[in-house]
Amino acid sequence: MSDYLLVSPNCADLAQPNFEIKQFPDGESYVWVPQAEELKGKGVTLLHRLYPKQHTSVFQLFQLLKIMNGIGAKATVVAPYLPYSRQDETVKQGEALSAQMLCRMMKDAGMRKLVTFDCHFISGPGETEFEGLRIENRTMAPELLAYIRPKLKDPLLVSTGGGSAYMVKEEGGLSLKKVHGDYIADEGAFRRATAEKLGFDVAGKDVIIMDDLISSGTTMAEAARECKAGGARRIICAAVHGLLVGNAFDRIRAAGAREVVVADTVPGMAAVVSIAPKLKDILG
């Protein structure tokens, strides 16, 4: 027997919500699952976005898991984008490993399994375990490529390197080389400065640049500039998770990208590729 599907109000674009999340006047979250009585002891799949407003959304998830524990339900959570996934390594002593902390908290809260897309600290699709939490990592790379390819002529596939290389590897794609620099303060947090360098010819070619996510757009913009300087004819930048913080979209376009394409793991103006088909086994 398949799990009962609980759909959060923040996933109304994917399926009909069937429980309530509201806020009190002071901003605190209120969660009510009206069908809790009939779910006692059963398997439940919970569809709930953890971004944007990740701090509130994550706390709401723990409220939901507390409800599931109270009725003896076993919960699998589908969270299309996992926030804090980039904080899986420390730069200097005293920093929190937030990715590990969040996954351990979800495990300890009774989560049976997490289903997510193109998780930053997992290099490729499949099942794994992280901090004791079972994670099923699905990928949207083929769907992004299927959407973009008709727009270009025999495009060269390029990843920004590192953990996103798997997104183009099976298609014969190449990866830019990351040149690491010193650690710098970036809006109050520390990150390692990197530069994207070409190690192959893109002159006269259409190029698709892929990454798992775009946040500020700095990495993707630099990759686009590097390909443009190398003589690329047309460039489309793509990522699964389009956080697109601040002026990220405009920054990437100004660097030479003809278009910026992302999936709707995070809803937004560039989110033109739906994750729904990849959740067909869950959504029905």
C-alpha positions, 0 to 999 in steps of 0.5 A: 500500500502506498503512502498517504500524500500530505501536500504543504501550502507552499507546494500548491503549484505541484499538487492540491494542499491538504493541511494548513500552515498559518502564522500568528500575528507575532510571526510564529508558525501554526501547523494543523493536519486535520486527517491526523487521526486516520494516519495513525501508524501509517506511512506518510509522504510529506511534500514541503518546500524548505526554501525560500524563507528557509528558517520558517519553513524548516521549523514548520517541517519539524512541527510536522514531524512532531505531529507524525511522531505523535500518531506513530506515522512513518514520514518520508519528506520530499523537499525539492531544494535542501537549504544549508547544503553548501555548509558541509565544510568549514573554512575556519575553526569554530564554524558550524557544519550546518548541512550535517546539523540539519540532516542529523536533526531531521533524522533525530526528529523521526524522518524515514527518508529525504527525497530531494533534487541535486543536493549540493554535497552529493555528486550525482543521483541515487540513494545515500546516507548522510549523518544517519539520514537516508537521502534519495537524490534525484537529478533534473539535469536531463530535463534542463538539457531537453528544454534548452537543446532545441534552442541551440545548434549542437551545443557543447555542455559545460559544468562550472566544475566541482560537484556539478560535473556529473550533470554533463559527464554522461553527455560527454560534457566538459568542466571548467577548472576552478582556480582557488584563491584566499578566503574572503569575507562575503556579506559577513560570511567567509567563502573561498574565492574561486576563478573559472578557467577554460581548458578547452576550445569554445570558439564559434560554439553554442554552450550550455553552462550547468550548475546545481544552483545559482545563488548570487550568480557570481560563479555562473557569471564568471563562467559565462564571461570566460566562455564569451572571452573564448569565442563562444557564439551563444551561451545559455546558463542553467541550474536546478535551483534558482535562488537568484539572490539580489541581481543575480539574474541580471548579472549573468545576462550581463556576463554574456548569457542569452538566457538563464534557465532553472527548474521550479524546485524554487519557484521564480521568474526563470523557473521554466522546467517542472519537477512534477514529472520527476515526482510522478511516482509520488504525486500520482 
